[in-house]
């Protein structure tokens, strides 16, 4: 169970770091730029520890897939980015792929 908590923390950290990247405005704002590096490092630490109990293929798929879905959502609500039908279908396919990897077993 702890490995899944660590993976969740890795995902949330990655999403926070990506949001800080947007706020850094191409490294022109110091605090968001520094936060981006620190939080990305934190995310990778959590991801690394989660790999002790979760297969790498599954953990990375969940980390990147759910992170992508969360960033699309945050981009829509906080950065006024548009969500088109193609984006919506693509996110659904990513989540379906993550679910498929989890259901596919881990041998």
WOPE-V705137 format. One record per pair of residues at least 24 apart in sequence whose ideal C-beta (glycine too) atoms are under 6 Angstrom apart, sorted by the first residue. I is the first residue (numbers start at 1). J is the second residue. D is the distance in whole Angstrom. If there is no record, write none. Layout:
i=I j=J d=D
i=I j=J d=D
//
This chain:
i=3 j=50 d=5
i=3 j=53 d=3
i=3 j=54 d=5
i=6 j=46 d=5
i=6 j=49 d=5
i=6 j=50 d=4
i=7 j=50 d=4
i=7 j=59 d=6
i=9 j=46 d=4
i=10 j=43 d=5
i=10 j=46 d=4
i=10 j=47 d=4
i=10 j=50 d=6
i=10 j=63 d=6
i=11 j=63 d=6
i=11 j=66 d=5
i=11 j=67 d=5
i=13 j=39 d=5
i=13 j=42 d=5
i=13 j=43 d=4
i=14 j=43 d=4
i=14 j=67 d=5
i=15 j=67 d=6
i=15 j=70 d=5
i=15 j=71 d=6
i=17 j=43 d=6
i=18 j=71 d=5
i=55 j=106 d=4
i=58 j=101 d=5
i=61 j=98 d=5
i=61 j=101 d=5
i=62 j=98 d=5
i=65 j=94 d=5
i=65 j=98 d=4
i=68 j=94 d=6
//
